[in-house]
Structure formats: structure tokens, C-alpha cells
Amino acid sequence: MSSTEIRAIGPLAAFAIIFSSNTFATGPTNDLLSSELWALKNSPRTAENSPSNISSTELSNTGTCAERPTISNNSYICNSYTSAGVDDMDINAVEGWSTYLPATNLSQSEVVIALIDTGIDYNHPDLKNKVWLNPGEATGIDSNGNGIDDGCEDNIDGDNNGYLNDCHGASTIVPRTNPDGSLNADAGDPLDNAAGHGTNMAGVIIAEGNNASATYHGGIVGVAGLEPNIKIATCQSAKFEADVFPLIPGTSVPAAREQAIRECLWYFYNLKQSGINIAVINASGGMSKHINLYGLMYPLVADAYQLNTPEMYLLADLIEAADIPIVSASGNNSWSIDQVIDERAYFPASFDNKNIIAVAASNNQGNLWSGSSYGRWSVDLLAPGENILSTAPTYPIFSAESADFVVTHGSSQATAYVSGTIAILKANQSTQGLDAFSIKRLLMSSGKKLTDGLSKTVSGALVRMADSNGKGALTCNNQLFTRRQAPKANSMIALPGETVDIEVQSFNCADASGVPHITVTVSPSGDTFELYDDGLGDDLTSGDGIYSGSWVVPYGEFEYILSTGYDSVIESDDQLVITAAIVEDNTGNTDRTGKWWPSIYRSGFYGSNYRYATVNDPEKLFVWSPTVNQAGHYTAYARWPQGPNFATNATYRVHHQDETDLSEIVTEVQVDQTQDGNQWMALGTYWFDAGTHAIQITNINADGTVVADAIQLVPVP
């Protein structure tokens, strides 16, 4: 069987589906496909947990199904397989299920997972018993014996929330009311019957375990599928849309409009306010202004699908205040969402709210999935997301044998594993009372470190339900997490007199009560200053595990190194390099006459490349145009790579002012570019008035190749 991959773009951009076969891990379930769920237990194949078409000689080098399984008579076959998984690169679900202790004093009897997606096939045999039943609509009576609670078909808005018969959730892809003002029954029915993404997420999160019987083969088990008091509600916000990419009209992709997502957030917020125990919102979708479309295009996304709107920012704050965790996918763009400009930022993952947990996808080798977006400063942790077997919609369901399953890829799937883990935490005796930010801290500090995650996520960790040595969300003990979260860079430019705000996260498992302060050391001066988590001065909130402070850049050096102490992720000291200068690279605010060739051939250049000019033609001029905000004396520096054929008499022209009458002065400085490469070399100290200036380099009279790389101006006290 050949496989066909469909990568969803829009707010379901964290989703890709392969119509093929399956895979899981052994555990305490009798589900037919449980050994195909590698993300729950990534163990080598054995004869007891293999599809019927794997030979004994293939067991040791065969992973899980890479395509949709073909099921017949309580057995199954797969037509292709993944590479054998690396042992223990999973979420330790079996260990988690064994450790989990159901809470006996929940304020509400059910823990509810809220899913914003394409809806759910709530008739699927692996899901139907796990789907939430709205107590405000249900009557507990089925007088006509059709298997549906009478309150779900009485055409009465039993809970008076504006949605008719919303027994399992709601749909915001249709109007709530009809043209005559009556309630629209379709708005109360979130049945997933086309895109399939929501059904897929629901299977990962909560597919019922141990449900094999004489009439059903069992299927799969979700993260929270063994706990009867955990249910899933859904709000259908996405469907196939043809207007997401204005530059490529007619392209239909699964996507959700911003308004539809906002209405879903309001729906779950109001359920929470009404007393429903909404434990977590799973937001597997998202949107950025540009999309990596098959590695070829970056089309602008239509405004209706953009999520970083003022209304969404306000609603995100409201959900945070309501203490509801939101688990959000990092996206499937294969790029960093750590962007100063927001073309690649991915929302809601890129929102800064403390209750939002952004997730990247890993594979069964313990590496970042090749399609996953990531971000050292934006993405909190990793979870399995490649070759994930889960449920798919089946219409109509004539028998249990027609239940459908698919293998999928995406940071959506990773998100679902985290949401299921959070639901377990909210139903567990010792962790049920944790607030949203405490849960986030717990997951970040208790995970299993992955090499791929150290520089591409905040925590560097794969989420773990339980583990040894104090690791694991359910078994976390004495796991100190310390890492700088601001500024969101390891190097930056800040001029003398500017204030740099510093924030460091420090906590132990979920507990934010840690050290009294964190000391920052400044090099080369040796000065120190403190960061506090006391809610005073620079610190916004006391006792949240975020230590804050500020530092004013002094005069005297053009580079400072600030050390905030031990970084528990990279297991070495954190260093923030601050260049106290105005820097212009050759790719910045520049101009040139004549041909200046770009190159990376010689090592030691600044930025992404350098440019050079030969000496055999008329004058060629390269111009940097740095902007000075405050008039004063500045030392000008230039930089070039190391090259034996460069000019020994390259001429720089520094345009500056007379300090007294501000008349313009041009000073020429010759340098030997065969020497002193890969370092900043002083061109002299000059007075610059506030405004934009010019520093030039020329090839005139040069005895070799002239290089234009970078310049900087360092203020002098």
C-alpha cells in the first residue's frame, strides 16, 4: 500500500496525516494496536507484540507501523515500518499509569480536557465512552432507546448558554442562530466528519484502553484513556478553507478563523465559570504570517486567520486569569519561532502568558522531528510527534470492525501527549491542586533531556509521566531548573546608559520557592547585581519562580559578559554578551558603487558574509550609514576577515563633525587588511552629532583586494 501525506497548513499547521498503518508500546491494556504506540513505550519488538506479518528475523530491526494498519479478525498487518526506536525515548506512560493515584476529593467528579479543533467523531468505539456529556443538557434518560440521552435531542438549550443541545461541546464554524433568530442545532454538534484532525488528537489524548471484547478488537489507548473520570469536550473551530493563502487561490487546507477560535475559548471559559472542571485546553492548531509550504513558498496568510490580534491577546490574559493551562503546538514549519519580527512567530504558542505551554515534536530516535518548528526562547518542551498512530473518523460506523486509525506526524500530536499528561496530573491525588503555571514548571523540570532540545526549547526536555532518579511529572523530586528567559538572546547590542532587563527562571519541580536571590556577575569589571522574585521593583509577581532585575550599561568597554550562574539545561554557566556599540554589518544600512562581491571564503568575518572589491577597475566605494541617537565622542572600529591577498593600505573615510561648530570633517585612515583579521580594530575617536553618518572604504590606490565587513561606534564617556 502506498502512503499519501497531507500536511495541514493554517491553524492546523501542526498536523500532517499519512493514510497507511500503525504502532505502540506494551502496557497494561488488551488493545489490539497497543504495541504500535511507541510514544507511550518505545521498546524493541518481541514476538508477542508484533503484527502478524513480521517475521522473527525482522523483530530486532523493525520499529512501529509507518502506515495505516489493516485489521481483520482481531489481527492486523502493516505494509511499512519505521526504523527501530531508541529505547526509552517515550513519555513513560506505563510507568505513569502505575504511579498514578486517583484523587478521591475532586471538587468536580470529572476532569475535562477541552479540545479546540475540527471536532470529534464521538461515535468512534475507542472514543464514545470518553467523550464529555454536558450535565447542563443531559437528563440521564433515553426513553426512545436510540443510545442518545433525551436531553441531547430535545431541541432545548438546557444550560442556557446559547448553544442548542451542546452535549459534547460546540461548533463555531456555523452561526449560533438561524435567520429567524432561533438557535441553530448545528452549533451544538461538533461532529468531526471531514478533516479528521480533532478525532486524531482525541485518540492520542484519551482513546479508551482495555476495551477489547468479543465484538471489538480494542484499538488503541490514549494517555488518559485508562482513567474513567477524565473526559474530553470539543469545540469545532476548523474546517477545510480555500481562502487561507490569497496568493495561491483555490488551495484548500484545514484552518480556523480567528473569530471561530475566540468563540471556542469563550465557550470553555464560560464552562469553567459555570463549574465544569476544565483541566486543560488543547490547542494543536496555530498560525503565523508566513508558512513553510513544502520548503518552497512563504505565502502571506489572510488576515482572517491571523491569531495575534488585540482581541486574542486580551482573551489569552483572561484564560490565564481563569487558571486554565493551554497546550499549544509550535507548528510544522521546520524553523525557529524565536523572531523579533513576527512573520515566523506562531500563535498561540508565541504568546507570553504563563499558562501557555508550547510544544515541539520529537521522533522515536529521540531527535527533533524534521518538520517541527522550535525555539530556544518560545517553545517549552518536546513530546512525540512523528509516526503517531491514532483514531480517524469513520462514517457510518456499521460495526466495530470499521473503526478507523491512521499514522500521523506533527507538533499537534506532541501537543496532545502533553494535554493528556496534564489531565492525569489534575486527576492525581498529589498534583490535582496545582495551578497552570505550577504545572508548566513541573513538566519543564521533570522531563528527560534530549540533545536536540537543549538549544531549541526552553527546557530541553521530553515530557515524562513518571521516571527514576526524581524525574517524571508524577514522581518529580528535587529537580532544580534554572535558566535565563530574558533577554531572549545570548548576545545583544545595548549602548552605554541603556537599561537591560534580566529574568531568570528558577524552581524545583512545581515549587517556585527557591533561593533568596540570583547574583549576576559582570565581566570584565567584576561587578555584581542581584535578581529577586519578591514582586518589587523590576519583579512583577512574587514567588512565581521568575527572578528579575536590571543593569545599566556603563561606559568604558565595548563588550560586556553577564553571567547569571548555572544553566541547568546546558549544565554550564549562562553568559549574555552585550556589545555596547552601534554596529553596522555589510548587510545592514549600507550603500555601494561598483561591484562588491559577497563571500564567505575567508574565515573570521562578522555576521553572515563579507564583501570585497578588486583593484583593477575605477574607484569602488562601500558606505556604512550608522545612526547616532545622542551626540558625543565615539571610537570607530572596523572588522575584516583574515586574508593574505588583501590590501595592506585599504583606506577608510570617517565622516564626522567638529565638536564646536558641527562642520563636517572627513578623516582618512589606512589599515593593513592582511593583518589583525577577525577582531575589531580602532580607526580613531571622533565627535558625531545626533543623526545618520557615513563611514566609507575605497579601493582607490589599494595594493590588493579591499574588504568591506562591519564597523561599529563605541561611545566614549
Residue pairs with C-beta under 8 A, 6 or more apart in sequence:
1 20
1 21
1 67
1 68
1 70
1 79
1 80
3 18
3 19
3 20
3 66
3 67
3 80
4 18
4 19
5 16
5 17
5 18
5 409
6 16
6 17
6 19
7 15
7 16
7 294
7 332
7 371
8 14
8 15
8 16
8 17
8 195
8 197
8 253
8 254
8 255
8 410
9 244
9 245
9 253
9 254
9 255
9 291
9 293
10 238
10 241
10 244
10 253
10 254
10 255
10 256
10 285
10 287
10 301
10 305
11 237
11 238
11 255
11 256
11 261
11 285
11 286
11 287
11 305
11 307
12 117
12 118
12 195
12 197
12 238
12 253
12 254
12 255
12 256
12 284
12 285
12 412
13 285
13 286
13 287
13 288
13 291
13 329
13 331
13 332
13 333
13 346
14 284
14 285
14 286
14 329
14 330
14 331
14 332
14 361
14 410
14 411
14 412
14 413
14 414
14 415
15 197
15 200
15 254
15 284
15 285
15 332
15 408
15 410
15 412
15 413
16 332
16 371
16 408
16 409
16 410
17 196
17 197
17 200
17 392
17 406
17 407
17 408
17 409
18 66
18 67
18 68
18 387
18 406
18 407
18 408
18 409
19 67
19 68
19 406
20 65
20 66
20 67
20 68
20 78
20 79
20 80
20 406
20 407
21 36
21 65
21 66
21 67
21 68
21 69
21 70
21 78
21 79
21 80
21 81
21 389
21 407
22 33
22 36
22 64
22 65
22 67
22 68
22 69
22 76
22 78
22 220
22 389
22 405
22 407
23 33
23 35
23 36
23 37
23 38
23 63
23 64
23 65
23 66
23 78
23 81
23 82
23 387
23 389
23 407
24 31
24 33
24 34
24 35
24 36
24 37
24 38
24 39
24 40
24 41
24 64
24 220
24 221
24 389
25 34
25 35
25 37
25 38
25 39
25 40
25 41
25 42
25 43
25 90
25 93
25 94
26 34
26 35
26 41
26 43
26 48
26 49
26 94
27 34
27 40
27 41
27 93
27 94
27 97
27 221
28 94
28 97
28 98
28 210
28 226
29 209
29 210
29 218
29 221
29 226
30 210
30 212
30 218
31 209
31 210
31 211
31 212
31 217
31 218
31 219
31 220
31 221
32 71
32 74
32 75
32 76
32 212
32 217
32 218
32 219
33 69
33 71
33 76
33 218
33 219
33 220
33 389
33 405
34 49
34 209
34 218
34 220
34 221
35 49
35 50
35 64
36 51
36 64
36 65
36 69
36 78
36 220
36 389
37 64
37 220
37 221
37 389
38 63
38 64
38 82
38 85
38 90
38 364
38 384
38 387
39 90
39 91
39 93
39 204
39 364
39 383
39 384
39 388
39 413
39 417
40 90
40 91
40 93
40 94
40 221
40 223
41 90
41 92
41 93
41 94
42 85
42 86
42 87
42 88
42 89
42 90
42 364
43 85
43 87
44 59
44 60
44 84
44 85
44 87
45 54
45 58
45 59
45 60
45 62
45 63
45 84
46 59
47 56
47 59
50 59
50 62
51 65
51 69
51 75
51 76
51 77
51 78
52 75
52 76
52 77
53 77
53 78
54 62
54 81
60 84
61 83
61 84
62 81
62 84
63 81
63 82
63 83
63 84
63 85
63 364
63 387
64 81
64 82
64 85
64 364
64 387
64 389
65 78
65 80
65 81
65 82
65 387
65 389
65 407
66 78
66 80
66 81
66 82
66 387
66 407
67 78
67 79
67 80
67 407
68 405
68 406
68 407
69 76
69 77
69 78
69 389
69 405
70 76
70 77
70 78
70 79
71 217
71 401
71 405
72 401
74 217
82 364
82 387
83 364
83 365
85 364
85 365
86 364
86 365
86 366
88 448
89 362
89 364
89 365
89 366
89 448
89 450
89 462
90 364
90 384
91 223
91 383
91 384
91 417
91 421
91 462
91 463
91 464
91 465
92 464
92 465
92 466
92 467
92 472
93 223
93 465
95 465
95 466
95 467
95 472
96 421
96 424
96 464
96 465
96 466
96 472
96 473
96 474
97 226
97 465
98 466
99 465
99 466
99 472
99 474
99 475
100 227
100 424
100 427
100 428
100 465
100 474
101 428
101 429
101 430
102 227
102 229
102 427
102 428
102 429
103 427
103 428
103 429
103 432
104 429
106 229
106 277
106 427
106 432
107 277
108 275
108 276
108 277
109 229
110 132
110 229
110 230
110 231
110 277
111 227
111 229
111 230
111 231
111 277
111 279
111 423
111 426
111 427
112 132
112 230
112 231
112 232
112 233
112 271
112 276
112 277
112 278
112 279
113 205
113 206
113 224
113 230
113 231
113 232
113 233
113 279
113 280
113 282
113 419
113 420
113 423
114 232
114 233
114 234
114 235
114 268
114 271
114 278
114 280
114 281
114 282
114 324
115 169
115 198
115 201
115 202
115 205
115 232
115 233
115 234
115 235
115 281
115 282
116 234
116 235
116 237
116 256
116 261
116 264
116 265
116 268
116 281
116 282
116 283
116 284
116 285
117 192
117 197
117 198
117 201
117 234
117 235
117 236
117 237
117 238
117 282
117 284
117 285
118 192
118 194
118 195
118 196
118 197
118 198
118 199
118 236
118 237
118 238
118 239
118 254
119 169
119 171
119 190
119 191
119 192
119 193
119 198
119 199
119 234
119 236
120 127
120 131
120 168
120 169
120 190
120 191
120 192
120 198
120 199
120 202
120 232
120 234
121 127
121 191
121 192
121 193
121 196
121 199
121 391
121 392
121 393
121 394
121 395
122 128
122 131
122 168
122 190
122 191
122 234
123 394
123 397
124 199
124 203
124 391
124 393
124 394
124 397
124 403
124 404
125 211
125 216
125 219
125 397
125 400
125 403
126 203
126 207
126 208
126 211
126 218
126 219
126 220
126 225
126 391
126 403
127 199
127 202
127 203
127 206
127 207
127 208
127 232
127 391
129 208
129 211
130 202
130 206
130 207
130 208
130 222
130 225
130 230
130 231
130 232
131 168
131 202
131 231
131 232
131 233
131 234
132 168
132 169
132 231
132 232
132 233
133 149
133 152
133 167
133 168
133 231
134 158
134 159
134 166
134 167
134 168
134 169
134 233
135 276
136 158
136 159
136 160
136 161
136 274
137 149
137 151
137 152
137 158
137 159
137 165
137 166
137 167
138 149
138 151
138 152
138 158
138 167
139 149
139 150
139 151
139 154
139 158
140 149
140 151
141 149
141 150
141 151
142 148
142 149
142 150
143 150
144 150
149 167
151 158
151 165
151 167
152 165
152 167
153 165
154 165
155 164
155 165
155 185
156 164
156 165
157 163
157 164
157 165
157 183
158 165
159 166
159 274
161 267
161 270
161 274
162 176
162 183
163 170
163 176
163 183
163 187
163 188
163 267
164 183
164 184
164 185
164 187
164 188
165 185
165 188
165 189
166 187
166 188
166 189
167 188
168 189
168 190
168 233
168 234
169 190
169 233
169 234
169 235
169 236
169 267
170 187
170 188
170 190
170 235
170 236
170 264
170 267
171 186
171 187
171 188
171 189
171 190
171 235
171 236
172 187
172 235
172 236
172 237
172 259
172 260
172 261
172 263
172 264
172 267
173 236
173 237
173 238
173 239
173 260
174 184
174 186
174 187
175 184
175 187
176 183
176 184
176 187
177 183
177 184
178 184
190 198
190 234
190 235
190 236
191 236
192 198
192 199
192 234
192 236
192 393
193 393
193 395
194 239
194 240
194 393
195 238
195 239
195 240
195 254
196 392
196 393
196 406
197 238
197 254
197 284
197 285
197 412
198 234
198 236
198 238
199 391
199 392
199 393
200 390
200 391
200 392
200 406
200 408
200 412
200 413
201 282
201 284
201 390
201 412
201 413
201 415
201 416
202 222
202 232
202 234
202 391
203 220
203 222
203 390
203 391
203 392
203 405
204 222
204 223
204 388
204 390
204 413
204 416
204 417
204 420
205 222
205 223
205 224
205 232
205 282
205 416
205 417
205 419
205 420
205 423
206 222
206 223
206 224
206 225
206 230
206 231
206 232
206 420
206 423
207 219
207 220
207 221
207 222
207 225
207 390
207 391
208 221
208 222
208 225
209 221
209 222
209 225
209 226
210 218
210 221
210 226
211 218
211 219
212 218
215 400
216 400
216 403
217 400
217 401
219 391
219 403
219 405
220 389
220 390
220 391
220 405
222 420
223 416
223 417
223 419
223 420
223 421
223 423
223 424
223 465
224 230
224 420
224 423
224 424
224 427
227 423
227 424
227 427
229 427
230 279
230 423
230 424
230 427
233 268
233 271
233 276
233 278
235 263
235 264
235 267
235 268
237 256
237 257
237 260
237 261
237 263
237 264
237 285
238 254
238 255
238 256
238 260
238 285
239 254
239 255
239 256
240 252
240 253
240 254
240 255
241 252
241 253
241 254
241 255
241 257
241 305
242 249
242 250
242 251
242 252
243 249
243 302
243 304
244 251
244 253
244 255
244 301
244 302
244 305
245 251
245 253
245 291
245 299
245 300
245 301
245 302
246 299
246 300
246 302
247 299
247 300
248 297
248 299
255 285
255 287
255 305
256 285
256 305
257 304
257 305
258 304
258 305
258 306
258 307
258 309
258 311
258 312
259 304
261 285
261 307
261 312
262 311
262 312
262 315
265 281
265 315
265 319
266 315
268 278
268 281
268 324
269 318
269 319
269 322
269 324
271 278
272 278
272 322
272 324
273 322
277 426
278 324
279 324
279 325
279 422
279 423
279 426
279 427
280 324
280 325
280 326
280 327
280 419
280 422
280 423
280 426
281 319
281 324
281 325
281 326
281 327
282 327
282 415
282 416
282 419
283 326
283 327
283 328
283 329
283 348
283 415
284 328
284 329
284 410
284 411
284 412
284 413
284 415
284 416
285 329
285 412
286 307
286 328
286 329
286 330
286 331
286 346
286 347
286 348
286 349
287 301
287 305
287 306
287 307
287 346
287 347
288 301
288 331
288 333
288 337
288 342
288 343
288 344
288 345
288 346
288 347
289 300
289 301
289 306
289 342
289 343
289 344
289 345
290 298
290 299
290 300
290 301
290 343
290 344
291 297
291 298
291 299
291 301
291 333
292 298
292 332
292 333
292 334
292 335
293 299
295 334
298 343
306 347
307 347
307 348
308 342
308 345
308 347
308 350
308 351
312 347
312 348
313 351
316 326
316 348
316 351
316 353
316 356
317 353
319 326
319 353
319 355
320 353
320 354
320 355
320 356
320 436
323 355
323 435
323 436
324 355
324 436
325 355
325 356
325 357
325 422
325 436
325 439
325 440
326 348
326 353
326 355
326 356
326 357
327 357
327 359
327 415
327 418
327 419
327 422
328 348
328 349
328 351
328 356
328 357
328 358
328 359
328 415
329 346
329 349
329 358
329 359
329 410
329 411
329 412
329 414
329 415
330 337
330 346
330 349
330 358
330 359
330 360
330 361
330 372
330 373
330 374
330 375
330 378
330 379
330 411
331 337
331 346
331 349
331 372
331 373
331 411
332 371
332 372
332 373
332 409
332 410
332 411
332 412
333 344
333 346
333 373
334 370
334 371
334 372
334 373
335 344
335 373
335 374
336 344
336 373
336 374
336 375
336 376
336 378
336 456
337 344
337 345
337 346
337 349
337 350
337 373
337 374
337 375
337 378
337 379
338 375
338 376
338 377
338 378
338 488
339 345
342 350
345 378
346 373
346 378
348 356
349 356
349 358
349 359
349 378
349 379
350 358
350 378
354 436
354 437
354 440
354 544
355 436
355 437
355 440
357 380
357 381
357 418
357 439
357 440
357 443
358 375
358 378
358 379
358 380
359 379
359 380
359 381
359 382
359 383
359 411
359 414
359 415
359 418
359 463
360 368
360 369
360 372
360 373
360 374
360 375
360 379
360 381
360 382
360 383
360 385
360 411
360 414
360 453
360 456
360 457
361 368
361 369
361 371
361 372
361 382
361 383
361 384
361 385
361 386
361 409
361 410
361 411
361 413
361 414
362 368
362 369
362 372
362 382
362 383
362 384
362 385
362 386
362 414
362 450
362 452
362 453
362 462
363 369
363 384
363 385
363 386
363 387
364 384
364 386
364 387
366 450
366 451
366 452
366 462
367 450
367 452
368 374
368 382
368 450
368 452
368 453
368 456
369 385
369 386
369 409
369 411
371 386
371 409
371 410
372 385
372 410
372 411
372 414
373 379
373 411
374 456
374 457
375 456
375 457
376 455
376 456
376 457
376 458
377 458
377 485
377 488
377 489
378 458
379 456
379 457
379 458
380 440
380 443
380 444
380 457
380 458
380 459
381 418
381 443
381 444
381 447
381 453
381 457
381 458
381 459
381 461
381 462
381 463
382 414
382 447
382 450
382 452
382 453
382 457
382 461
382 462
382 463
383 413
383 414
383 415
383 417
383 418
383 462
383 463
384 413
384 414
384 417
384 462
385 409
385 410
385 411
385 412
385 413
385 414
386 409
387 407
387 409
388 407
388 408
388 409
388 413
389 405
389 406
389 407
390 405
390 406
390 408
390 413
390 416
391 403
391 404
391 405
391 406
392 404
392 405
392 406
393 404
394 402
394 403
394 404
397 403
417 463
418 443
418 463
421 443
421 463
421 465
421 473
422 439
422 443
424 465
424 473
424 474
425 431
425 432
425 434
425 439
425 442
425 473
425 474
426 432
426 434
428 474
430 474
431 439
431 442
431 473
431 474
431 510
434 442
434 510
437 512
437 544
437 545
438 510
438 511
438 512
439 510
441 481
441 507
441 509
441 510
441 511
441 512
441 545
442 473
442 476
442 509
442 510
443 459
443 463
443 473
444 458
444 459
444 461
444 481
445 459
445 461
445 476
445 479
445 480
445 481
445 507
445 508
445 509
445 510
446 461
446 464
446 467
446 471
446 472
446 473
446 475
446 476
446 479
446 509
447 459
447 461
447 462
447 463
447 464
447 471
448 461
448 462
448 464
448 467
448 471
449 460
449 461
449 462
449 569
450 460
450 461
450 462
453 459
453 460
453 461
453 462
454 460
454 569
454 570
455 570
458 483
458 485
458 569
459 481
459 483
459 569
460 569
460 570
461 569
463 473
464 471
464 472
464 473
465 472
465 473
465 474
466 472
466 473
466 474
466 475
467 475
468 475
470 476
470 477
470 478
470 479
471 479
476 509
476 510
477 509
478 508
478 509
479 508
479 509
480 506
480 507
480 508
480 514
480 568
481 505
481 506
481 507
481 508
481 568
481 569
482 504
482 505
482 506
482 518
482 565
482 566
482 567
482 568
483 504
483 505
483 567
483 568
483 569
483 574
484 502
484 503
484 504
484 505
484 564
484 567
484 574
484 576
485 503
485 504
485 505
485 546
486 501
486 502
486 503
487 500
487 501
487 502
487 576
489 576
490 575
490 576
490 577
491 576
491 577
491 578
491 579
492 500
492 576
492 577
492 578
492 579
493 578
493 579
493 580
493 581
493 582
493 583
494 500
494 553
494 578
494 579
494 580
495 553
495 580
495 581
495 582
495 629
495 715
496 553
496 554
496 555
496 556
496 580
496 715
496 717
497 552
497 553
497 630
497 715
498 552
498 553
499 550
499 551
499 552
499 553
500 550
500 551
500 552
500 553
500 562
500 578
501 538
501 548
501 549
501 550
502 520
502 531
502 548
502 549
502 550
502 551
502 562
502 564
502 576
503 531
503 546
503 547
503 548
504 518
504 531
504 546
504 547
504 564
504 565
504 574
505 545
505 546
505 547
506 514
506 515
506 518
506 533
506 545
506 547
507 514
507 545
508 514
512 533
512 543
512 544
512 545
513 543
514 533
514 545
516 532
517 530
517 531
517 532
517 533
517 547
518 530
518 531
518 547
518 564
518 565
519 528
519 529
519 530
519 531
519 565
520 528
520 529
520 530
520 531
520 549
520 551
520 562
520 563
520 564
520 565
521 527
521 528
521 562
521 563
522 528
522 529
522 551
522 560
522 561
522 562
523 560
523 561
523 562
523 563
524 557
524 560
524 561
525 554
525 556
525 557
525 560
529 549
529 551
530 549
531 539
531 547
531 548
531 549
531 564
532 538
532 539
532 547
532 548
532 549
533 539
533 542
533 543
533 544
533 545
533 546
533 547
533 548
534 542
535 541
535 542
535 543
536 542
537 548
537 549
538 548
538 549
538 550
539 546
539 547
539 548
539 549
540 546
540 548
551 562
553 560
553 578
553 580
554 580
555 580
555 715
555 716
555 717
556 717
557 580
558 579
558 580
558 581
558 635
558 637
558 680
558 712
558 714
559 577
559 578
559 579
559 580
560 577
560 578
560 580
561 575
561 576
561 577
561 578
562 575
562 576
562 578
563 573
563 574
563 575
563 576
564 574
564 576
565 573
565 574
566 572
566 573
566 574
567 573
567 574
579 712
580 714
580 715
581 637
581 712
581 713
581 714
581 715
582 626
582 627
582 628
582 634
582 712
582 713
582 714
583 710
583 711
583 712
584 590
584 624
584 625
584 626
584 695
584 710
584 711
584 712
585 606
585 607
585 608
585 709
585 710
586 607
586 609
586 610
586 611
586 622
586 624
586 708
586 709
586 710
587 607
587 608
587 609
588 624
589 624
589 625
589 626
589 627
589 692
590 622
590 623
590 624
590 625
590 708
591 622
591 623
591 625
592 611
592 620
592 621
592 622
592 623
592 708
593 619
593 620
593 621
594 613
594 617
594 618
594 619
594 620
594 621
594 699
595 613
595 617
595 620
596 611
596 612
596 613
596 620
596 622
596 708
597 611
597 612
597 613
598 609
598 610
598 611
599 609
599 610
599 611
599 612
600 608
600 609
600 610
602 610
602 641
602 642
602 643
602 677
602 707
603 641
603 642
603 678
604 640
604 641
604 642
604 677
604 678
605 639
605 640
605 641
605 678
605 709
605 710
606 639
606 709
606 710
607 709
607 710
610 640
610 641
610 707
610 708
610 709
611 622
611 707
611 708
611 709
612 705
612 706
612 707
612 708
613 620
613 622
613 699
613 705
613 706
613 708
614 699
614 705
615 647
615 699
615 702
615 703
615 704
615 705
615 706
617 699
619 698
619 699
619 700
620 698
620 699
620 706
621 696
621 697
621 698
622 696
622 697
622 698
622 708
623 694
623 695
623 696
624 694
624 695
624 696
624 710
624 711
625 692
625 693
625 694
626 692
626 693
626 695
626 711
626 712
626 713
627 691
627 692
627 693
628 634
628 688
628 689
628 690
628 691
628 692
628 693
628 713
629 690
630 690
630 715
631 687
631 688
631 689
631 690
632 687
632 688
632 715
632 716
633 659
633 685
633 686
633 687
633 688
633 715
633 716
634 685
634 686
634 687
634 688
634 713
634 714
634 715
634 716
635 682
635 683
635 684
635 685
635 686
635 713
635 714
635 716
636 654
636 682
636 683
636 684
636 685
636 686
636 695
636 711
636 712
636 713
637 680
637 681
637 682
637 683
637 711
637 712
637 713
637 714
638 652
638 671
638 680
638 681
638 683
638 695
638 697
638 709
638 710
638 711
639 678
639 679
639 680
639 681
639 709
639 710
639 711
639 712
640 646
640 673
640 677
640 707
640 709
641 677
641 678
641 707
641 709
642 677
642 678
643 673
643 674
643 677
643 705
643 707
644 674
645 674
645 704
645 705
646 673
646 674
646 704
646 705
646 706
646 707
647 672
647 673
647 674
647 699
647 702
647 703
647 704
647 705
647 706
648 672
648 673
648 674
648 703
648 704
649 670
649 671
649 672
649 701
649 702
649 703
650 670
650 671
650 672
650 673
650 697
650 699
650 702
650 706
650 707
651 668
651 669
651 670
651 697
651 698
651 700
651 701
651 702
652 668
652 669
652 670
652 671
652 683
652 695
652 696
652 697
653 666
653 667
653 668
653 669
653 694
653 695
653 696
653 697
653 698
654 666
654 667
654 668
654 669
654 683
654 684
654 686
654 695
655 664
655 665
655 666
655 693
655 694
655 695
655 696
656 664
656 665
656 666
656 667
656 686
656 687
656 688
656 693
657 663
657 664
657 665
657 686
657 687
657 688
657 689
658 664
658 665
658 687
659 687
662 689
665 686
667 684
667 686
669 683
669 684
671 681
671 683
673 704
673 706
673 707
674 704
680 712
683 695
683 711
685 716
688 713
695 711
697 706
697 708
698 706
699 706
